[in-house]
Structures are given as C-alpha cells and as structure tokens.
Amino acid sequence: MDLDSSKIDDAVLALLYLGLHDGVRAWKGFNWDAMDRLHQAGLISDPRGKAKSVDFSEEGLKRAELLLNELFGKGD
C-alpha cells in the first residue's frame, strides 16, 4: 500500500496532543519514522533518547491542536 506520509504525520501530531501534559510535553509512543519527520519539521523535540516524552515547539503545539479539531472534532 502506498501511504501519504504527510497525512500520517498530521494524524500523529494530532494524537500526540491528546497526551499533552506539563503544558508542552507528550508521550512518544508512535511510529519512529513519523516522529523523526515531525522533529525534522521543527514541530517536536528530538524523539531519540531515554525520555518517554517529547516537547512541542510553539508552532507544533498550535498545529497539533488545530489538527486534532480538524481530524477528530465532531464539528457544529
């Protein structure tokens, strides 16, 4: 199956927002390739390492909230 990695990255970023804690941190239990792409795009901190969570950048946090509502919100 040929998958659109940008759509996957949007979904992962939105789902990371569901695990938001301490204002800007999220648990990092998602596909490593997608997490690396989000890091390369400047949306999250480097997912590699011993920490079990990543930090959102300011832009990443805003985009994640927007995507969560766009992809999974019930709408009005």
C-alpha positions as CSV (number, residue, x, y, z in Angstrom):
1,M,0.0,0.0,0.0
2,D,1.3,3.4,-0.9
3,L,0.8,5.8,2.1
4,D,0.8,9.6,2.3
5,S,3.4,10.3,5.0
6,S,2.3,13.9,5.4
7,K,-1.3,12.7,6.3
8,I,0.3,10.2,8.8
9,D,2.4,13.0,10.3
10,D,-0.7,15.2,10.7
11,A,-2.6,12.4,12.5
12,V,0.4,11.5,14.7
13,L,0.8,15.2,15.6
14,A,-2.9,15.5,16.5
15,L,-2.8,12.3,18.6
16,L,0.3,13.5,20.4
17,Y,-1.8,16.4,21.5
18,L,-4.1,14.0,23.3
19,G,-1.2,13.0,25.6
20,L,-0.3,16.6,26.4
21,H,1.0,17.2,29.9
22,D,3.1,19.8,31.6
23,G,2.0,22.4,29.0
24,V,4.1,21.2,26.1
25,R,5.1,17.6,26.7
26,A,3.6,14.5,25.1
27,W,4.2,10.7,25.4
28,K,6.1,9.4,22.4
29,G,4.5,6.1,21.6
30,F,4.2,6.5,17.9
31,N,5.9,5.3,14.7
32,W,9.6,6.3,14.8
33,D,9.7,7.5,11.2
34,A,6.7,9.8,11.7
35,M,8.3,11.1,14.9
36,D,11.6,11.8,13.2
37,R,9.8,13.7,10.4
38,L,7.9,15.8,13.0
39,H,11.2,16.6,14.6
40,Q,12.8,17.5,11.3
41,A,9.9,19.8,10.6
42,G,10.6,21.6,13.9
43,L,7.3,20.6,15.5
44,I,8.6,18.4,18.3
45,S,11.9,17.9,20.2
46,D,14.2,15.0,19.2
47,P,12.3,11.8,20.0
48,R,15.5,9.8,20.3
49,G,16.8,9.3,23.8
50,K,15.7,7.9,27.2
51,A,12.9,10.4,27.9
52,K,9.5,8.9,27.4
53,S,8.0,12.1,26.1
54,V,8.8,14.9,23.6
55,D,8.3,18.7,23.8
56,F,6.2,20.5,21.3
57,S,7.6,23.6,19.7
58,E,5.3,26.7,19.9
59,E,4.4,26.1,16.2
60,G,3.9,22.3,16.9
61,L,1.6,22.9,19.8
62,K,-0.6,25.2,17.8
63,R,-0.7,22.9,14.8
64,A,-1.4,19.9,16.9
65,E,-4.4,21.5,18.5
66,L,-5.7,22.6,15.1
67,L,-5.2,19.2,13.6
68,L,-6.9,17.4,16.5
69,N,-10.0,19.5,16.0
70,E,-9.8,19.3,12.2
71,L,-9.3,15.5,12.0
72,F,-11.3,14.3,15.0
73,G,-13.6,17.1,16.1
74,K,-17.3,16.5,15.8
75,G,-18.0,19.9,14.4
76,D,-21.1,22.0,14.9
